[in-house]
Amino acid sequence: MSSRNRARELAKLVLAAAGNSTISEYSTSARHTVTVSRHLLEFRNTNLLVANPAWHVDVQKTGYIPEAGRCLVMQAEIDGRPVVMVLLNSYGKYTRIADAKRVRTWLESRSRVAAL
C-alpha cells in the first residue's frame, strides 16, 4: 500500500473518531488519571497542541511504528473549518507538532490571500 493510500485511510479513521464524543474527549485531554489495582496511573498527552489555547483540536493521536516513523493524525478547526492532518515519518520527537503548526500557518495565509 502506498503512503498516499495509507494517509487516505488514516484520514477516514480520524473523521470516524471525530464523530465519537468519547474518543474525541479522551484524545484531546492534556492528561488523564485512572486507578489500576489501587494505584493511580497518569497518562499525559504527547500532542502539545491539545493544551495550547490557540488550537481547537477535535480529535488526535500521536504514534510511532517503524514503517511510518513518528506520526500525528488529527482534526482541528482552522479558520472556522475542520481540517484533517495526517503527518507521517516526522524526523524528531517534536517535528510532527512543528509540522502541524506550519500547515496551520500555511492554511491561514492562503485564507488571508483569498480574502484580498
C-alpha positions as CSV (number, residue, x, y, z in Angstrom):
1,M,0.0,0.0,0.0
2,S,1.4,3.4,-0.9
3,S,1.9,6.3,1.5
4,R,-0.8,8.2,-0.1
5,N,-3.3,5.3,0.4
6,R,-2.2,4.9,4.0
7,A,-2.7,8.6,4.6
8,R,-6.2,8.5,3.0
9,E,-7.2,5.5,5.2
10,L,-5.9,7.3,8.3
11,A,-7.9,10.4,7.4
12,K,-11.0,8.2,7.2
13,L,-10.3,6.9,10.7
14,V,-9.8,10.5,12.0
15,L,-13.1,11.5,10.6
16,A,-14.8,8.5,12.1
17,A,-13.1,9.1,15.5
18,A,-14.1,12.8,15.5
19,G,-17.7,11.7,15.4
20,N,-17.4,9.8,18.6
21,S,-17.5,12.1,21.6
22,T,-15.8,9.7,24.0
23,I,-12.8,9.2,21.6
24,S,-12.7,13.0,21.0
25,E,-12.8,13.8,24.7
26,Y,-10.0,11.4,25.8
27,S,-7.8,12.0,22.8
28,T,-7.8,15.7,23.4
29,S,-7.3,15.7,27.2
30,A,-3.9,17.0,28.3
31,R,-3.8,14.3,31.0
32,H,-6.0,11.6,32.5
33,T,-5.6,9.6,35.7
34,V,-7.0,6.1,36.2
35,T,-7.0,3.7,39.1
36,V,-5.3,0.4,38.4
37,S,-5.2,-2.1,41.4
38,R,-5.5,0.7,43.9
39,H,-2.7,2.8,42.3
40,L,-3.2,6.0,40.4
41,L,-1.7,5.9,36.9
42,E,-1.4,9.2,35.0
43,F,-1.4,9.5,31.2
44,R,-0.1,12.6,29.5
45,N,-0.9,13.6,26.0
46,T,2.2,13.8,23.8
47,N,0.5,16.3,21.4
48,L,1.3,19.6,23.0
49,L,-1.3,21.3,20.7
50,V,-4.2,20.0,22.8
51,A,-3.1,22.2,25.8
52,N,-2.5,25.2,23.5
53,P,-5.5,27.6,23.8
54,A,-4.7,28.9,20.2
55,W,-5.7,25.5,18.8
56,H,-9.1,23.8,18.7
57,V,-8.3,20.1,18.3
58,D,-11.3,17.9,17.8
59,V,-9.6,14.5,17.9
60,Q,-5.9,13.4,17.6
61,K,-3.5,10.6,18.0
62,T,0.3,10.6,18.1
63,G,2.2,7.4,17.5
64,Y,5.2,5.6,16.2
65,I,5.7,2.4,14.1
66,P,8.9,1.6,12.2
67,E,7.2,1.6,8.8
68,A,5.7,5.1,9.3
69,G,8.0,6.7,11.9
70,R,6.7,9.3,14.3
71,C,3.2,10.3,13.3
72,L,0.4,12.6,14.1
73,V,-3.2,12.4,12.9
74,M,-5.8,14.9,13.9
75,Q,-8.8,17.0,13.1
76,A,-8.5,20.6,14.2
77,E,-10.6,23.7,13.4
78,I,-8.6,26.2,11.4
79,D,-10.2,29.4,10.2
80,G,-13.6,28.0,11.2
81,R,-13.2,24.9,9.1
82,P,-12.5,21.3,10.2
83,V,-9.1,20.2,8.8
84,V,-7.7,16.7,8.9
85,M,-4.0,16.4,9.1
86,V,-2.1,13.1,8.6
87,L,1.6,13.7,9.3
88,L,3.8,10.6,8.8
89,N,7.5,9.9,9.3
90,S,8.5,13.0,11.3
91,Y,12.2,13.2,11.9
92,G,12.3,14.2,15.6
93,K,10.1,13.8,18.6
94,Y,8.5,17.3,18.3
95,T,8.8,17.6,14.5
96,R,5.2,16.4,14.0
97,I,3.9,19.2,16.2
98,A,6.0,21.8,14.4
99,D,4.8,20.4,11.1
100,A,1.2,20.8,12.2
101,K,1.9,24.4,13.1
102,R,3.5,25.0,9.7
103,V,0.4,23.5,8.0
104,R,-1.9,25.8,10.0
105,T,0.2,28.9,9.2
106,W,0.1,28.0,5.5
107,L,-3.6,27.4,5.5
108,E,-4.3,30.7,7.4
109,S,-2.0,32.6,5.0
110,R,-3.9,31.2,2.0
111,S,-7.2,32.2,3.6
112,R,-5.9,35.8,4.0
113,V,-4.7,35.9,0.4
114,A,-8.0,34.6,-0.9
115,A,-9.8,37.3,1.1
116,L,-7.9,40.1,-0.6
